[in-house]
């Protein structure tokens, strides 16, 4: 039976915290489209029924990315920069396609050193849905403000659905509060990069497989946020070298990877 895999945003909605609990990927039965749903977007409303009464603020935008990507904006005051978002997706697709590997240590008693393999997630379509912060909880989550769902019910390929909650205000200051930027960058990573764990950890593999995914995408979101602000590499490295996500070390980009990353500008305004 096909299942819906759900990943949350380790670093998107909160600061790095050594006390954050370890989470695992959660799986649910994939909901079907309600035949009685008369809303304009029943495919995404099946995951988040609140969309049946929310008014979409602009026509859904189809980005010309390698993986077909559609942006749905259900906020009244926030705007999405489609060109900057396209550049971000293209960056992740190139990053994932470069066959990178990362030597990593979880510092756990039962296993320590491993290698994280970054590969391109095999999906055929992705959707990003922006919704007001004061709306109902996101699908399969009680307190997260961003989540990515993986639907593998179709034999032709996997589709991803990323929901992001935003404070629905005009002229949001992303310099003072960059969490919206990091939420987008984290979920863009989740929908594009698949992290594989190369090690033998027996029956604990599913836990650390999911954790590796979260650590990579969370770490990248912080790095790209600093790069977007033109933070010098040494400042970025020293700030995060002792930080942790879910109690495990953050991944620090090399100087070359950091300085070669584009400065995307504001994506959610």
Secondary structure as GFF3:
##gff-version 3
##sequence-region A 1 269
A	DSSP	beta_strand	3	8	.	.	.	ID=ss1
A	DSSP	beta_strand	26	29	.	.	.	ID=ss2
A	DSSP	alpha_helix	42	45	.	.	.	ID=ss3
A	DSSP	three_ten_helix	49	52	.	.	.	ID=ss4
A	DSSP	beta_strand	61	63	.	.	.	ID=ss5
A	DSSP	beta_strand	69	73	.	.	.	ID=ss6
A	DSSP	alpha_helix	82	96	.	.	.	ID=ss7
A	DSSP	beta_strand	100	105	.	.	.	ID=ss8
A	DSSP	beta_strand	113	120	.	.	.	ID=ss9
A	DSSP	beta_strand	123	132	.	.	.	ID=ss10
A	DSSP	beta_strand	146	151	.	.	.	ID=ss11
A	DSSP	beta_strand	158	166	.	.	.	ID=ss12
A	DSSP	alpha_helix	179	190	.	.	.	ID=ss13
A	DSSP	beta_strand	193	198	.	.	.	ID=ss14
A	DSSP	three_ten_helix	202	204	.	.	.	ID=ss15
A	DSSP	alpha_helix	205	228	.	.	.	ID=ss16
A	DSSP	alpha_helix	233	240	.	.	.	ID=ss17
A	DSSP	beta_strand	244	245	.	.	.	ID=ss18
A	DSSP	beta_strand	248	249	.	.	.	ID=ss19
A	DSSP	alpha_helix	255	260	.	.	.	ID=ss20
###
